[in-house]
Amino acid sequence: MDLRSRLARLDRLTRRPGEAGDPAPRPQPAAPDATGADVPAELGLSREETAAGPVWHRDSRDPLPPPPDPLPGLRGLFTRHARLGPRVGEILLLDTETTGLMGGTGTLVFLVGLSWWEGSELRTRQYFLPGPGHEAALLAAVAERCREFRAVVTYNGASFDLPLLRTRCLLNRVPDPLAHLADWDLLVPARRLWGRRLADCRQQSLETWLTGAARRGGDIDGARIPQAWFDFLQTGEPGLLGNVLTHNRRDMLGMGRILAAVGEIGVWLGDERAEPPAAWTDRPGAWALGRVRERRRETRGAADCFGVAWAAGWGGLEDPVARRRFRRDAIRNLKRRRRWDVVEQIITDGLDCEPGDRELHREAAILYEHRLGDLPRARRHAERCGDTHRLARLERRLAAGREGRSAHEDDA
């Protein structure tokens, strides 16, 4: 018996009584909700009857300037689908609240937030799960809403929200609502653009940096969110669920702001000769843009950014480890553009701070031997880094030079 036959037999054995023979039927209309699923009115949720059963959701609108429309190519910022340039109205923001952070089949999604731009407003619809028995209807409603879009944007969703939603859909025999969508995880550009200046790249940390203000009251710590839903199931009281809805809505707004900021950088990246934006001319900012241009294979633009970063001074980069990383990246890139004067300055500065850095001594030996023609200095640096092969070659070259000068003096 081949694998296909064995799977078909297993499906027949596990099928519930009364189910059709199709191994993956679409959600069937649910029976009328006998309990009325008493959702507290203070949560502001509306009940909607759908073919798959009742669904509870809350709608809201917030003024929020959209990203550039159409969104520019974001190559170098995202790892996937970076060349896609959808219209703003084709972009869906998604965030979930769940019963745990481990994922897997035991974790439920009890709140799905979906947002999209309509003009200069961000419209948000939050689908709420009042009990496990309504999960299939909620997922079917999410799938129906997702059909209108081309790309889904999350924050750390590639490793959590999206796989979990797909798992829940599979278990409920609901078609994957995300199969046709390009997925953009904002955590990737957040790390690439702001990771060198922020202590961490959590969404709220980045929001605070972009807006200059932390979130106000009415929110809830993410670690307390699962228990808020379990308390509701046990007591029927809203408890902290209102705060959970507020938290989810603010996450959606925060993602919108971050996407708009990333889109502005994407516009700038479209012109390789453009100077870095004013807010990005300090060393952490210009360094980040230089690395992005490197990923785009734009060596000239990357070298220009590293040049700006070097000229900006060490402000904003106090960590010695970060300084070493900057020197390494800048030296590697500027060597490609043959900017030997700047490379020498960076090496000299590094050795002033860390005289025993063997890697910097090695770079100095290469620079003075092959690019600047200063063999005695190259020899001193080769000694300091313990490069015996290079040191032996330099000794031979210096000896040959001395012999040549002696022969020339004899001829004279």
PyMOL commands that set and color helices and strands:
alter all, ss='L'
color gray80, all
select helices_A, chain A and resi 3-14+41-43+88-90+132-146+161-171+187-194+203-211+222-235+241-269+278-280+283-295+299-311+320-336+340-353+358-371+375-385+388-411
alter helices_A, ss='H'
color red, helices_A
select strands_A, chain A and resi 46-50+53-63+91-98+109-118+121-128+151-154+182-185
alter strands_A, ss='S'
color yellow, strands_A
deselect
rebuild
show_as cartoon
